[in-house]
Each structure stands twice: as C-alpha cells, then as structure tokens.
Amino acid sequence: MNETSRTAPGYLKKSVIYQIFLRMFTREGTLNGAAGMLPHLAALGVDVLYLCPVTEADDDMRTEFWSNRQNRCGLGNPKNPYRVKDYYKIDPEYGSGDDLRRFTAYAHELGMRVILDLVYYHCGPAAVFIGEHPDFVKRAADGSVRNGRWHFPELNFDSPALREYLWENMAYFVREFDVDGYRCDVSDAVPLDFWEEGRRRLEALKPDVMMLAESTAGEEQRYAFDVNYAFGWGSMIREVFRGAESSEKLREEWERSREVFLPGARLIRVTETHDIANDLGELRPDREIGLKGHDAMLVINFCIDGVPFLYCGQEIADRGIHSLWANRFYGHGFGIDWSNAVTPEGRARFELLQTLIGLRRSEEALFEGSTAWLRHSAPDSVIAFTRSSERQNLLIAVNCRDIPASVDFERGFARISGPEILLERDAAFHPGKGGRRIDLLPYGFLVAEY
C-alpha cells in the first residue's frame, strides 16, 4: 500500500469549497432559488460547491427514530436531510431532477464544480428498500433493525447487494446529473474498501472526480479520498480566538494532524459548518468573536496548507441562526439575511474573501509551498508562519486577540528585509539590526512576500 496520500485532481490545489445548505441559503430553500445565487458565488471566486443532501428525506413521524437534536429543536419537522428515505430521488422540497441538472449545468458554465452529500452510514426507518431487501440494514439477534448513532437504521455493508445498490447510486448522479464528486458523511463508519471500489467506478466516468471524507481517518487518502475534515483544527482555532487557548496550541494541533495523516494529505480548513451554524448558532464566529476576529481566523485558514472551506453566508458576515429542520414549511426567522450583503460589514467581508481567494490562486507558495511555524515573542496571542515554494516565500502573522501585540522574531528570521505587503490590516512591519518586529492592533494581520 502507498505510504503517501494519493495525487488529487490538479484543480484542488487552488480550490475553495463553499457549502450550500439549501434550507438556509434562500427563502425558497430550493435548487432553483440557489441557482439564482450562482453569479454571486462566481463573483466571490469559489469553485467547488458542496450541496447538503438533496435526496428524499424520511418523513417518518415516530420521534423515537429522530435524533436528539431533531427532538430538541421543537419544530416538529420529520425530515432530517441526513436521514434518507430514497437515495435515487430528489426531495420535492428542493425541486426535481431537472432542477438539479440545470443547477449543475449553470455552475459548470460559471466555472464551478458541484459535489453532493452521500449519507451511507445509516438510512431512515421508512427507507424504500427495507421491505424488499431486509438484508440492506443491520439486524439484532431477534431480527429487528439495529439502529446506530442518532437512532437511525445502520446500513449493512456485509450485503453484496447493498454495496452494488450504493455503487450504482454514486455512479447515477455523476452519469445523470454530471456532478463532480461527493462529500461522504461519517465516512469512517463505512468500510474503506467500499469507498475505494466506489472511486474506481467513478473514475471510469469522470477521471477528475473529487471525494471529501467527513472523518479524520488517516488512511483514507491512500486512494479513496482527496481531502479529509480536520475537526481538531476547526475546534482549536475557535478556542484560540476565544482566548481559551494560546496560539501555540494551534501549532501543536497542526503537528498532531501530520502524525495522523499520510504525508501530503489535504485537510479542509473551516471556521464553521452546517453543524455549528445550526446546532450552536449562538457560537457562530461572527457572533461570538466578532467580525474582525472572524476575518483574522479566515486569513489563517486561507494561508495555511489545506483547502479553505466556507459555509454559506460567511461571505457577507451572516450572523443569523440556522436550523437543520427549519424550511418554508416549518419555523420562521431562520436562514441567511441577504440584506447584510449591502451593509459596510457585509461588503468588507466579501472583499476580504475575494482577496484571499485571489491570493490562493496567484501566489505559488500558498498552493505549492510548505509550512513552517515561527518562534517569536508573543506565543500566547499571535500566530506566525511561513509558506515557501521554489520561487516564493511568504510570511503570515495574525493577532488572535482583541488587544494589541508586538512580535519580535528570533535571529534566524532576521534575513527578511523590505517585504512586499500582499494583504494587511492594522499591522506594521519594522526591520531592525537584531531581528524583525511586527506590531499588530487587535485582530490585525499581515501577509507579505520576502
């Protein structure tokens, strides 16, 4: 077996993933509504659109088969997008198969790829295949359906027929809707050999297919997957900016992940996802840390190695409360407030992300370079590292606190002189004989070429 990660599709080096949760993305909550927003996303510069599940959700009303979160939300909506009833049918809540076809074609026309969400660890209790194929779900000793996490039936990957059913499902959406890959929910709860065979079949249809694993299983990038989640990174960057941990802890988390994953592995860099925005709305970064603090977090995620990941609405500094179970039929007042796009705060965030996406595409050190963390005089509050490739060296320094900080670097970094500033806010670079110093106001940041 390979002891390094697979070679990912070439485009992924410069890609930025944007997650669309249809229920919260537009007032309609439909594929057609989302299609109307695609020019906005193209102008932002993102190039991989990840759609949360669009397949038909289970409408079983028995609350013992609802997740704890679903019961706690109190909205009474039986349809959890991550509890699937029919893997081959588009949920009418979102539209039709033709709507998905048009959405994907329009995204391609605008230079963006589309990946769908696969939920194969479990299904809904009323899944359409259970009656005809009882072996498709796991069974207890008494023959009853075995439910796993979240109280949903677990799929039975010991069944060859189930595997064929799902491999065909993976191929179906590529073949019939021209999607470009998948984000695989709880991927490490599904046998790795299933994903590897699935990828082989997909590559026969679309050689540059993209596969994103929602797990931190280090071996998945040998062949099956191109990118993994980095849950530890996402949690630690929030802890650092909350002031609960020193900035050194983020470096330690980065080093820990390098021990877990194969050399060359790619990880997504997030500040929030649908789970955080929906389940922990009061802790959304723009609410808890503030707009400037979240800006600084995003600078780190776009400049560190990995694949930047945006949750829908972040580009306009959305601070709304979202819900996995709210839609046009259940709940009111949830979702993105698009009027924020014309506020000074929303415009500033959009422009910052446009700049960061542009830098990721134009600066070789950001898409080809290695990362080296810098030792300095403010390890509690400032994150500083370099990205270096054959033809370029970049310095990144970010203040993670809402108080000013001055950073003196060790002598080994004294070779910097007269850097070209690529991106800066509330930061000043000071050359000197004994070393180099950067002054940073609250949540100030600097990206410079040297």
Disulfide bonds with the S-S distance in Angstrom:
none
